[in-house]
């Protein structure tokens, strides 16, 4: 089974369109359909808009103007999306065609970012997003940045995270972060369409996993996937930092990992590998919870 549907949230930023370009590469590779989704905040949400302080007659007028402005912005983004599609020779289509091949469609909805993206993400093969920007050492608290964790935890789908300044091209060298968790197992199964096409695959493990990785290598071999092994130095570095360092040393072009493979409370308290990668990964990273 290939990658047939890709969800790309578009918030108007350059990074979200860079994620769209990354999705184009995947779509060309697998003949996938891209759903570019723009979420508009409901103007009737007084808590979010501040309109609840206005008298009832003025509030209704303000909400109407906010709705018009949101729709106008969405239409401008749709034009930009269609230009990107034209420049990359991606046809726009609302329905599957017998010919197959890559295609894309624009969607816009009023709602809350987390809820809308989860709703569409549950029925997507891959969700392509930009890596959150960093502000003072923490994940930037913007709607799409917050939504990435919600998507990971509540869709169970692979999330393809595109780092800043990444060049959208077809990759052939991949690293797999492995820790014997169910999240890593899901990540492996859901990215198998990529793995069978790779030229170089390296499994990254800590020293304590060395004796058990043979089973994983045998599993990959049954899928006609040959993999090498590289050990992580997890004594002097955080595991997340070690994953990135070794990936760069072996010239891996993207990284596959399980997301939030420890308890949620522990991830929140201590940061965790997932959060480190979300903040610092300089290569394309695919996460699955």
Beta strands, then each sheet from edge to edge (+ up, - down):
strand 1: 5-9
strand 2: 33-40
strand 3: 91-92
strand 4: 103-110
strand 5: 126-130
strand 6: 134-135
strand 7: 138-139
strand 8: 158-162
strand 9: 173-177
strand 10: 200-205
strand 11: 228-231
strand 12: 254-258
strand 13: 284-288
sheet 1: 3+ 4+ 2+ 1+ 5+ 8+ 13- 12- 9- 10- 11-
sheet 2: 6+ 7-
end
